Amino acid sequence: MMGGPSAKAMRQMQEQLAKIQEQLASETVEATAGGGAVRVVMTGQQQVKEVVLDPAAVDPEDLEILQDMIVAAVNEAMTRSQELAAKRLSVLTGGLKIPGLF
């Protein structure tokens, strides 16, 4: 292995990656839509943990607006979750974007 990482170094990187992934599973991000009418909490591993709706946002006559707010909040939470994961993984990758890690 000329110039490549040693088996020990690779093992250490794998251990660091596992630790980061474990941390991301417990860290959360939050996003809102509709002025706070919809709130979504998501882990750093893009798992939705909670969706909270303000009862005032639930209008049976206009569910389309509520649905749009939910989509917007989930998409924003996903973006924030991905940014959190990229930030945590940058410690391991030195800022390089490595396909498959994220």
N, CA and C atoms as a LAMMPS dump frame, in Angstrom:
ITEM: TIMESTEP
0
ITEM: NUMBER OF ATOMS
306
ITEM: BOX BOUNDS ff ff ff
-5.0000000000000000e+02 5.0000000000000000e+02
-5.0000000000000000e+02 5.0000000000000000e+02
-5.0000000000000000e+02 5.0000000000000000e+02
ITEM: ATOMS id mol type element x y z
1 1 1 N 0.827 -1.178 0
2 1 2 C 0 0 0
3 1 3 C 0.872 1.242 0
4 2 1 N 1.302 1.645 -1.103
5 2 2 C 2.189 2.802 -1.171
6 2 3 C 1.382 4.084 -1.051
7 3 1 N 1.651 4.84 -0.01
8 3 2 C 1.005 6.125 0.163
9 3 3 C -0.418 6.058 0.673
10 4 1 N -0.99 4.877 0.788
11 4 2 C -2.371 4.745 1.247
12 4 3 C -2.436 4.651 2.75
13 5 1 N -3.63 4.812 3.294
14 5 2 C -3.772 4.721 4.746
15 5 3 C -3.547 3.295 5.235
16 6 1 N -2.993 3.171 6.402
17 6 2 C -2.745 1.862 6.982
18 6 3 C -4.055 1.252 7.461
19 7 1 N -4.025 -0.036 7.729
20 7 2 C -5.216 -0.712 8.231
21 7 3 C -5.64 -0.113 9.566
22 8 1 N -4.666 0.256 10.383
23 8 2 C -4.97 0.865 11.678
24 8 3 C -5.665 2.216 11.492
25 9 1 N -5.164 3.018 10.56
26 9 2 C -5.76 4.323 10.294
27 9 3 C -7.179 4.169 9.757
28 10 1 N -7.389 3.184 8.901
29 10 2 C -8.73 2.94 8.349
30 10 3 C -9.687 2.515 9.463
31 11 1 N -9.217 1.667 10.355
32 11 2 C -10.029 1.213 11.483
33 11 3 C -10.411 2.406 12.371
34 12 1 N -9.459 3.301 12.612
35 12 2 C -9.725 4.484 13.427
36 12 3 C -10.765 5.377 12.752
37 13 1 N -10.656 5.523 11.439
38 13 2 C -11.633 6.332 10.709
39 13 3 C -13.024 5.707 10.793
40 14 1 N -13.095 4.386 10.681
41 14 2 C -14.375 3.699 10.778
42 14 3 C -14.985 3.887 12.165
43 15 1 N -14.138 3.815 13.19
44 15 2 C -14.616 4.021 14.557
45 15 3 C -15.123 5.45 14.746
46 16 1 N -14.397 6.423 14.195
47 16 2 C -14.821 7.821 14.287
48 16 3 C -16.143 8.02 13.549
49 17 1 N -16.276 7.405 12.374
50 17 2 C -17.504 7.52 11.597
51 17 3 C -18.679 6.936 12.373
52 18 1 N -18.487 5.784 12.986
53 18 2 C -19.551 5.152 13.771
54 18 3 C -19.958 6.059 14.936
55 19 1 N -18.974 6.687 15.569
56 19 2 C -19.262 7.593 16.691
57 19 3 C -20.05 8.815 16.211
58 20 1 N -19.639 9.373 15.091
59 20 2 C -20.339 10.533 14.534
60 20 3 C -21.775 10.163 14.169
61 21 1 N -21.958 8.999 13.549
62 21 2 C -23.305 8.558 13.173
63 21 3 C -24.179 8.357 14.413
64 22 1 N -23.588 7.839 15.464
65 22 2 C -24.326 7.653 16.713
66 22 3 C -24.741 9.009 17.293
67 23 1 N -23.83 9.97 17.247
68 23 2 C -24.139 11.307 17.743
69 23 3 C -25.248 11.949 16.91
70 24 1 N -25.184 11.769 15.593
71 24 2 C -26.193 12.349 14.718
72 24 3 C -27.576 11.77 14.993
73 25 1 N -27.627 10.527 15.427
74 25 2 C -28.914 9.899 15.735
75 25 3 C -29.58 10.563 16.94
76 26 1 N -28.762 11.153 17.83
77 26 2 C -29.338 11.767 19.03
78 26 3 C -29.457 13.289 18.929
79 27 1 N -28.785 13.893 17.951
80 27 2 C -28.895 15.343 17.769
81 27 3 C -30.131 15.647 16.927
82 28 1 N -30.76 16.773 17.213
83 28 2 C -31.949 17.137 16.454
84 28 3 C -31.84 18.55 15.912
85 29 1 N -32.596 18.779 14.854
86 29 2 C -32.777 20.107 14.292
87 29 3 C -34.277 20.358 14.257
88 30 1 N -34.641 21.625 14.156
89 30 2 C -36.053 21.994 14.159
90 30 3 C -36.309 22.989 13.036
91 31 1 N -37.456 22.855 12.395
92 31 2 C -37.859 23.806 11.366
93 31 3 C -39.34 24.093 11.533
94 32 1 N -39.725 25.314 11.165
95 32 2 C -41.128 25.691 11.251
96 32 3 C -41.588 26.255 9.911
97 33 1 N -42.894 26.287 9.749
98 33 2 C -43.507 26.899 8.569
99 33 3 C -44.802 27.558 9.009
100 34 1 N -45.255 28.482 8.192
101 34 2 C -46.516 29.153 8.503
102 34 3 C -46.441 29.981 9.773
103 35 1 N -45.296 30.618 9.991
104 35 2 C -45.155 31.441 11.191
105 35 3 C -45.193 30.637 12.473
106 36 1 N -44.769 29.375 12.399
107 36 2 C -44.755 28.516 13.578
108 36 3 C -45.976 27.623 13.692
109 37 1 N -46.854 27.685 12.707
110 37 2 C -48.064 26.849 12.741
111 37 3 C -47.727 25.368 12.628
112 38 1 N -46.607 25.073 11.956
113 38 2 C -46.138 23.697 11.806
114 38 3 C -44.687 23.66 12.262
115 39 1 N -44.371 22.704 13.125
116 39 2 C -42.99 22.531 13.609
117 39 3 C -42.594 21.089 13.408
118 40 1 N -41.409 20.883 12.822
119 40 2 C -40.89 19.54 12.585
120 40 3 C -39.545 19.416 13.28
121 41 1 N -39.371 18.322 14.017
122 41 2 C -38.104 18.005 14.669
123 41 3 C -37.559 16.755 13.994
124 42 1 N -36.277 16.816 13.592
125 42 2 C -35.651 15.724 12.848
126 42 3 C -34.262 15.466 13.42
127 43 1 N -33.828 14.203 13.378
128 43 2 C -32.483 13.876 13.844
129 43 3 C -31.457 14.211 12.768
130 44 1 N -30.205 14.15 13.153
131 44 2 C -29.108 14.341 12.214
132 44 3 C -28.992 13.213 11.21
133 45 1 N -29.796 12.186 11.386
134 45 2 C -29.834 11.07 10.427
135 45 3 C -31.119 11.112 9.591
136 46 1 N -31.724 12.271 9.512
137 46 2 C -32.91 12.523 8.707
138 46 3 C -34.115 11.668 9.091
139 47 1 N -34.279 11.426 10.38
140 47 2 C -35.458 10.734 10.894
141 47 3 C -36.367 11.76 11.557
142 48 1 N -37.62 11.835 11.096
143 48 2 C -38.568 12.767 11.705
144 48 3 C -38.941 12.224 13.08
145 49 1 N -38.733 13.056 14.098
146 49 2 C -39.04 12.657 15.472
147 49 3 C -40.378 13.217 15.935
148 50 1 N -40.749 14.383 15.404
149 50 2 C -41.949 15.024 15.903
150 50 3 C -42.491 15.999 14.854
151 51 1 N -43.807 16.031 14.732
152 51 2 C -44.503 17.034 13.937
153 51 3 C -45.559 17.636 14.865
154 52 1 N -45.481 18.952 15.055
155 52 2 C -46.41 19.633 15.943
156 52 3 C -47.204 20.64 15.115
157 53 1 N -48.531 20.566 15.246
158 53 2 C -49.409 21.471 14.518
159 53 3 C -50.136 22.379 15.493
160 54 1 N -50.162 23.655 15.193
161 54 2 C -50.967 24.598 15.956
162 54 3 C -52.426 24.319 15.568
163 55 1 N -53.287 24.043 16.532
164 55 2 C -54.682 23.742 16.199
165 55 3 C -55.34 24.816 15.326
166 56 1 N -54.896 26.057 15.458
167 56 2 C -55.46 27.13 14.636
168 56 3 C -55.119 26.954 13.158
169 57 1 N -54.08 26.17 12.862
170 57 2 C -53.672 25.954 11.474
171 57 3 C -54.502 24.87 10.792
172 58 1 N -55.306 24.164 11.56
173 58 2 C -56.091 23.061 11.014
174 58 3 C -57.478 23.582 10.626
175 59 1 N -57.61 23.858 9.34
176 59 2 C -58.893 24.311 8.794
177 59 3 C -59.403 23.207 7.87
178 60 1 N -60.429 22.474 8.293
179 60 2 C -60.943 21.372 7.47
180 60 3 C -61.353 21.809 6.066
181 61 1 N -61.639 23.091 5.911
182 61 2 C -62.035 23.604 4.6
183 61 3 C -60.841 23.877 3.696
184 62 1 N -59.637 23.921 4.27
185 62 2 C -58.449 24.238 3.473
186 62 3 C -57.241 23.423 3.939
187 63 1 N -57.337 22.134 3.78
188 63 2 C -56.243 21.253 4.188
189 63 3 C -55.009 21.416 3.294
190 64 1 N -55.197 21.908 2.097
191 64 2 C -54.069 22.061 1.176
192 64 3 C -53 22.995 1.748
193 65 1 N -53.404 24.065 2.387
194 65 2 C -52.431 24.992 2.994
195 65 3 C -51.662 24.289 4.108
196 66 1 N -52.365 23.531 4.946
197 66 2 C -51.703 22.794 6.022
198 66 3 C -50.72 21.783 5.442
199 67 1 N -51.135 21.085 4.412
200 67 2 C -50.25 20.106 3.772
201 67 3 C -49.007 20.786 3.21
202 68 1 N -49.18 21.946 2.587
203 68 2 C -48.04 22.687 2.05
204 68 3 C -47.092 23.129 3.167
205 69 1 N -47.65 23.559 4.295
206 69 2 C -46.81 23.973 5.42
207 69 3 C -46.026 22.787 5.98
208 70 1 N -46.661 21.622 6.045
209 70 2 C -45.972 20.421 6.54
210 70 3 C -44.82 20.072 5.605
211 71 1 N -45.083 20.083 4.306
212 71 2 C -44.024 19.786 3.33
213 71 3 C -42.881 20.784 3.474
214 72 1 N -43.206 22.069 3.595
215 72 2 C -42.17 23.093 3.726
216 72 3 C -41.334 22.881 4.985
217 73 1 N -41.987 22.576 6.103
218 73 2 C -41.255 22.367 7.365
219 73 3 C -40.388 21.119 7.299
220 74 1 N -40.905 20.041 6.703
221 74 2 C -40.114 18.813 6.576
222 74 3 C -38.906 19.056 5.675
223 75 1 N -39.113 19.748 4.569
224 75 2 C -37.993 20.02 3.661
225 75 3 C -36.934 20.889 4.319
226 76 1 N -37.35 21.882 5.085
227 76 2 C -36.392 22.741 5.791
228 76 3 C -35.653 21.945 6.871
229 77 1 N -36.368 21.088 7.579
230 77 2 C -35.716 20.241 8.588
231 77 3 C -34.71 19.306 7.925
232 78 1 N -35.052 18.771 6.764
233 78 2 C -34.14 17.885 6.029
234 78 3 C -32.864 18.638 5.656
235 79 1 N -33.017 19.853 5.156
236 79 2 C -31.854 20.664 4.798
237 79 3 C -30.978 20.917 6.019
238 80 1 N -31.599 21.29 7.123
239 80 2 C -30.833 21.56 8.355
240 80 3 C -30.159 20.292 8.873
241 81 1 N -30.846 19.171 8.764
242 81 2 C -30.279 17.896 9.202
243 81 3 C -29.065 17.525 8.347
244 82 1 N -29.187 17.721 7.051
245 82 2 C -28.072 17.413 6.152
246 82 3 C -26.887 18.335 6.416
247 83 1 N -27.175 19.603 6.699
248 83 2 C -26.094 20.546 7.03
249 83 3 C -25.398 20.141 8.323
250 84 1 N -26.177 19.7 9.307
251 84 2 C -25.606 19.235 10.573
252 84 3 C -24.707 18.016 10.333
253 85 1 N -25.206 17.076 9.549
254 85 2 C -24.416 15.873 9.26
255 85 3 C -23.14 16.235 8.512
256 86 1 N -23.235 17.121 7.54
257 86 2 C -22.049 17.529 6.783
258 86 3 C -21.028 18.201 7.697
259 87 1 N -21.52 19.014 8.611
260 87 2 C -20.626 19.692 9.559
261 87 3 C -19.913 18.676 10.45
262 88 1 N -20.657 17.72 10.979
263 88 2 C -20.063 16.709 11.863
264 88 3 C -19.076 15.824 11.089
265 89 1 N -19.435 15.458 9.867
266 89 2 C -18.577 14.573 9.08
267 89 3 C -17.351 15.292 8.533
268 90 1 N -17.403 16.621 8.427
269 90 2 C -16.254 17.355 7.898
270 90 3 C -15.029 17.187 8.79
271 91 1 N -15.261 16.92 10.066
272 91 2 C -14.149 16.653 10.989
273 91 3 C -13.389 15.412 10.521
274 92 1 N -14.132 14.427 10.065
275 92 2 C -13.541 13.16 9.622
276 92 3 C -12.972 13.259 8.224
277 93 1 N -13.667 13.984 7.338
278 93 2 C -13.279 14.003 5.923
279 93 3 C -12.382 15.176 5.561
280 94 1 N -12.139 16.056 6.524
281 94 2 C -11.319 17.212 6.239
282 94 3 C -11.988 18.165 5.26
283 95 1 N -13.313 18.152 5.229
284 95 2 C -14.05 19.051 4.351
285 95 3 C -14.351 18.475 2.976
286 96 1 N -13.788 17.314 2.671
287 96 2 C -14.062 16.683 1.373
288 96 3 C -15.46 16.085 1.375
289 97 1 N -16.137 16.187 0.261
290 97 2 C -17.446 15.556 0.106
291 97 3 C -17.211 14.161 -0.457
292 98 1 N -17.469 13.151 0.369
293 98 2 C -17.229 11.779 -0.033
294 98 3 C -18.569 11.103 -0.296
295 99 1 N -18.81 10.684 -1.542
296 99 2 C -20.083 10.014 -1.856
297 99 3 C -20.286 8.797 -0.972
298 100 1 N -21.518 8.618 -0.516
299 100 2 C -21.829 7.461 0.312
300 100 3 C -21.757 7.741 1.809
301 101 1 N -20.976 8.736 2.198
302 101 2 C -20.914 9.107 3.608
303 101 3 C -22.069 10.008 3.963
304 102 1 N -22.57 10.703 2.958
305 102 2 C -23.632 11.661 3.221
306 102 3 C -24.508 11.778 2.025
